[in-house]
């Protein structure tokens, strides 16, 4: 009887410990090892391409901003300096506390043709990025690198017709390269807002094509 009680007591103590171990964060308080994006988040963090949002959080479900995308691609290029940085987007200023953190990345993205402004030439770094817009950034980056353009089988996706005309080639490239996949229903959801977890995964696929 005593042995049975001791064994039961040991299980009661051990079970919560095992549960906590199974949900142990991977360096971020909100990224657990079981998540589909965990490996990508940690790889991109270790490579210095993406960073947390403060206080130990990554915020994987938060929308990706235009500023974040160009900053990531700029870091991927090892943060090059751009001559004539004064020719930046009019709403990006190295002295402005809001846009200063991505000013150098914006100047590079503009000069490299990776990013463009609106009809007024403004960049709008804080705006969220849709999945098709994210594909355009990667497509422009590929052209900047003089990489071959991929052509994905768009007929595989039921919502392919909803892709904007200006983003078609870019989405086709992202699909063909294995960067962009369909969701559980097989849809691309081109106008859906891209989140930080998705950006990390797309970067991982870009850097390790076999994984895509």
N, C-alpha and C positions, 0 to 999 in steps of 0.2 A: 504494500500500500504506500509506504513512504517513498519507495523507488518510483512508483507511478506518479505520485504527486510532484516529485523532484523533476521528473522528465517533463510533466505538463508545465510546471513553472518555468523550466528552461525554454520551452517552446513559446510561451507567452512573452518572454523577454526577447527572444531572438527574432520573432516574426516582425515586430515594428522595425528592427534594425535592418532586416533584409528588404523590407518595403522601402525604407529610406535609401538604401544602397541602389535599388533598382531605379529610383527617381533622382539620383544624384546629378546635380547640374554639371555641365561641361565647362565651367569657368564663368558662365553667366547664370544669374539667378533664375532667369526665365527661359533657358535653353536646356532641355533635358536630353540625355543620351538616346532615349527612345524616339525622339522626333525625327522625321524624315529629312529635315534640313540641318540637324545638329552637326554632322561631320563637315558639311560645307561651311557653316558658320565658323567653326573652329579653325578650319584650314585658311579661310579668308582673313580671319583675325591674326593667325600666326604669321601669315605672309604680309601683314600690314596693309591689306587692301580695304578692309572694313574695320570699323571700331564700334564699341558699345555706345550707348546713349547716356551713360553716366550711372553712378551708384551701383555698378555691377549688372546692369541690364543691357540687353541687346534689342529688345522690342521687335521680335521677328515678324509680328503681324502688323506693324506700323507701316503706313504708306511710304514708298520710296520717293524722295524729292528729286527734282532735276539736278539740284546742286550735289546731292549724294552720288548720282550716277557719274557725273563728269569728274568728281573728286576721285572716285574709284578707278576710272579709266586713266586718269592722270597719274595716280599712284602706280598703276600697272605699267606705265611708261617710265617709272622711276622719277616722277615729279620733275619734269624738265622745266627749265626757266625759259620764258618767252621774251624775246627782245621787243621793245615797244609795247610793254604791258599797258600803257595808257590807252591803247586801242581796244579796250575791253568793252563789254556790253555796258550801255549807259546806266543800267540799274545795278551794276556790280562795282564796288569800290573797295580797294584794299584798306582804306581808312574807316570804312563803315563797319560798326560792330556786328551788323546782321550778315553782311555778305563777305566780310574780310577773310573768313576761314576757307572760302572756296574761290577767292579772286584769282589766284594764280592758275587754278584748274580751269576756270572759265576762260581766261585769256588763252590758255593752251587749246582748249576745246574749240574756241572760235577760230583761231589761226589754223588749226588742223582740219577744220571742216567737220568736226565731230558733233558740234552743236551750233544751232543758229537761233536768232532771236525772232520775235514776232514782227508785225508790220512796223512797229516803232523801233525795232532793233533790240528790244529789251529781252532779257533771259528768263526772268521769273523763277529764280532758283528754288523758291519755297514751294512751288506748285507740285502736286503729286504727279506721278508718271503712270500712264496706263501700260498694259502689257505690249500693245503695238508700238507705243512711243519708246518703250525700253528696247524693243527689237530694232527700232530705227537708230538708236544710239549705238548699239552693237554693230549694226550694218555700216554706219558711218565710220566706226572705228576700224572695221575690217578693210574698208576702202582706203582709209588713211595708212594702214599697214600694207597696202597692196596685196591683200590676201584674196584668193579666189572666192567668188560668190557662190554660195550653195543654193540649190533649188529643191526645196522639200515637196513632198507629195501632198498638196493642199486638199485634194479630194478626200482625204481620210478624215477630215474634220467637218462635222455637220454645220458648223457656224462659220465656215471659211468665207461665205459671201458677205459677212458683216464686217470684214476687215476693210478699213478705209483705203481708198485708192492710193493715197500717198504713202501708205505703210505696207502695201502688198509685197513689194520686192523685199523689203526688210524682214517681214514676218516669214516669207518663204525662205529667206536665207537663214533665219534663226531656227526654223523647223528643220531645214536640211542639214544644218550643222549640229543638230541635237541640243540646241540651247533652250528651245521652247517646246514644251510638251502639252498635250491636251489634259484636261482635268479628268475626274473619275467618269464623267459622262462622255469623254472624248472630244469636248469642246475646247477651243483655244481661248475663248472669252477675250477678244482683243481689246475691248473697251473697259475691261475690268482693271481696277487699280492694282499695280504691282506692289507687293510688300517686300520688306527687307529680307525675309527668308528666301523668297524667290530670286532676288538679286544675288544673294550668296550662292545659291544653287546654280544659277546661270553662269556665274563667274567660275565656279568649280568645273562645270562642263566645258567652258571655253578653254580652261587651262589643262584639262585632262579629257580630250575628245573621246577617248575610249569609254569614259564613264557615261557619256551622253548616249 
